[in-house]
Amino acid sequence: MIEDVLLILKFKYGNSDALHRIYEKYRDYLLKLATALLNDVGVAEDVVHEVFLKFAQSEDKIRVKGSLKGYLRTCVVNSARNKVRARHQQKTISLDEVTAMVADSNKPDYWIICKEESRRISNALAQIPFEQREVVVLHLHGDMKFKAIADLQATSIKTVQSRYRYGLDKLRVLLDTKVEE
C-alpha cells in the first residue's frame, strides 16, 4: 500500500519508471481477472491495455481513493462490462491460455496438471449469466468483499450474495454433469 502511494506520487510528477512498475505489478492480476470475466484472452488484453493507457494519460487528473489495486480492478471490471454490452455473442476460451501467458516457466509440470481443470472451469464459467460470473470472479479471483461488489454493481448486498450463490450452484451442476459424462 505504501509502495503504491509512492508510485502514484512519482507517476504524477512524471516518473515513467513508476508507471512501468505499476504496470508490471498489476498486469498479470488484471489480465486474469479480465479473462475470467470476458472469456477471451485477446479482448482481455485489450481491456487491460486500454485501462493502463487511460491511466497513463491521466497523470495530472488521477485521484486514487483507497488502494491502487482496487482502483485498477474497478477500471478493468467497468471496461469488461462495456465490452460485454458491446458484443452479444461470447466465444468460449479456456483459462489455461491466460495461465500459459502468466505462468512461471520454471514450473511447467504444474501447469500441465492444471490445464484440463482450467478448461473445464472456464467452459462452465462461460455458461453462467454475466452478472453471476462477474460476482463469482470478483469475489474469488478479485478478492473483493460482497459490499465492494455491491457498490461496483450499484445493487444491494443481498442481490450480490444471491448472484454468487446461484452462480456457484450453476457451476457445481455444470461441473458435476461433466464429471459424470
C-alpha positions in Angstrom: 0.0 0.0 0.0 2.8 2.5 0.9 4.6 1.4 -2.2 1.5 2.2 -4.3 1.2 5.7 -2.7 4.8 6.4 -3.6 4.4 5.0 -7.1 1.4 7.3 -7.7 3.2 10.3 -6.4 6.2 9.6 -8.6 3.9 8.9 -11.5 2.1 12.3 -11.0 5.4 14.0 -11.1 6.3 12.5 -14.5 8.4 9.4 -13.5 7.9 6.9 -16.3 9.6 4.2 -14.2 6.8 4.5 -11.7 4.2 3.8 -14.4 6.2 0.8 -15.6 6.4 -0.6 -12.1 2.6 -0.2 -11.6 2.1 -2.0 -14.9 4.5 -4.8 -14.0 3.0 -5.2 -10.5 -0.7 -5.4 -11.6 -0.7 -6.6 -15.2 -1.0 -10.4 -14.6 -3.6 -10.0 -11.9 -5.7 -7.7 -14.1 -5.3 -9.9 -17.1 -6.5 -13.0 -15.2 -9.5 -11.0 -13.9 -10.4 -9.6 -17.3 -10.0 -13.0 -19.0 -12.2 -14.7 -16.4 -14.9 -12.0 -17.0 -14.7 -11.9 -20.7 -13.7 -15.4 -21.6 -11.5 -14.1 -24.4 -7.8 -13.6 -23.9 -7.4 -11.1 -26.8 -10.3 -8.9 -25.6 -9.0 -9.2 -22.1 -5.5 -8.0 -23.2 -7.2 -5.1 -25.0 -9.1 -4.1 -21.9 -6.0 -4.2 -19.6 -4.0 -2.2 -22.2 -6.8 0.4 -22.6 -7.1 0.8 -18.8 -3.3 1.4 -18.5 -3.3 3.7 -21.5 -6.1 5.8 -19.9 -4.3 5.6 -16.6 -1.1 6.9 -18.2 -2.9 9.7 -19.9 -4.5 10.9 -16.7 -1.4 11.5 -14.6 -2.4 15.1 -13.7 -6.1 14.2 -13.1 -5.8 10.9 -11.3 -7.2 10.7 -7.8 -7.0 7.2 -6.3 -9.0 6.8 -3.1 -8.2 3.6 -1.4 -5.9 1.0 -2.9 -4.3 1.3 -6.4 -5.1 -2.4 -7.0 -8.8 -1.7 -6.2 -8.8 1.3 -8.5 -7.3 -0.6 -11.4 -9.6 -3.6 -10.7 -12.6 -1.3 -10.9 -11.4 0.2 -14.2 -10.9 -3.3 -15.7 -14.3 -4.5 -14.5 -16.1 -1.5 -15.9 -14.3 -1.8 -19.2 -15.1 -5.5 -19.3 -18.8 -4.7 -18.7 -18.7 -2.3 -21.6 -17.1 -4.9 -23.9 -19.8 -7.4 -22.9 -22.5 -4.9 -23.6 -20.9 -4.1 -27.0 -20.9 -7.7 -28.1 -23.8 -10.1 -27.8 -22.0 -13.3 -28.6 -19.1 -14.5 -26.5 -16.5 -17.1 -27.5 -15.5 -19.8 -25.2 -11.9 -19.9 -24.3 -10.1 -21.7 -21.5 -8.2 -20.1 -18.6 -5.2 -22.2 -19.5 -4.3 -19.8 -22.2 -4.1 -17.0 -19.7 -2.3 -19.3 -17.3 0.2 -20.1 -20.1 0.8 -16.4 -20.6 1.5 -15.6 -17.0 2.9 -18.9 -15.9 6.3 -19.2 -14.4 8.2 -21.2 -17.0 10.1 -22.9 -14.2 7.0 -24.9 -13.2 5.7 -26.5 -16.5 4.6 -29.7 -14.8 2.2 -27.9 -12.5 0.6 -26.1 -15.4 0.2 -29.3 -17.4 -1.6 -30.9 -14.5 -3.9 -27.9 -14.1 -4.7 -27.5 -17.8 -7.7 -29.7 -18.1 -9.2 -28.5 -14.8 -8.8 -24.9 -16.0 -10.5 -25.7 -19.3 -13.5 -27.3 -17.5 -13.9 -24.3 -15.1 -13.5 -21.8 -17.9 -16.2 -23.5 -20.0 -18.5 -23.7 -17.1 -18.0 -20.1 -16.2 -18.8 -19.1 -19.8 -22.2 -20.8 -19.5 -23.5 -18.9 -16.5 -25.1 -15.4 -16.8 -22.6 -12.5 -16.8 -23.9 -10.9 -13.6 -23.3 -14.1 -11.7 -20.0 -14.7 -13.4 -18.9 -11.2 -12.5 -19.7 -11.7 -8.8 -18.1 -15.1 -8.6 -14.9 -13.9 -10.4 -14.6 -10.7 -8.4 -15.1 -12.5 -5.1 -12.9 -15.5 -5.8 -10.3 -14.1 -8.2 -10.5 -10.4 -7.4 -10.6 -10.9 -3.6 -13.4 -8.4 -3.3 -15.9 -8.4 -0.5 -19.6 -8.6 -1.3 -20.1 -4.9 -0.1 -17.5 -3.7 -2.6 -19.0 -5.7 -5.4 -22.5 -4.4 -4.5 -21.1 -0.8 -4.7 -19.4 -1.6 -8.0 -22.6 -3.1 -9.5 -24.9 -0.5 -7.9 -27.0 -3.1 -6.3 -27.8 -4.5 -2.8 -25.5 -6.8 -0.9 -28.3 -9.4 -0.8 -28.5 -9.3 -4.6 -24.8 -9.8 -4.9 -24.9 -12.7 -2.4 -27.8 -14.3 -4.3 -25.9 -13.9 -7.6 -22.9 -15.5 -6.0 -24.9 -18.4 -4.6 -26.8 -19.0 -7.8 -23.6 -18.8 -9.8 -21.8 -21.3 -7.6 -24.8 -23.6 -7.8 -24.9 -23.5 -11.6 -21.1 -24.1 -11.7 -21.5 -27.0 -9.4 -24.2 -28.6 -11.6 -22.2 -27.9 -14.8 -19.0 -29.3 -13.4 -20.7 -32.4 -11.8 -22.6 -33.1 -15.0 -19.3 -33.1 -17.0 -17.7 -35.4 -14.5 -20.5 -37.9 -14.8 -20.3 -37.9 -18.6 
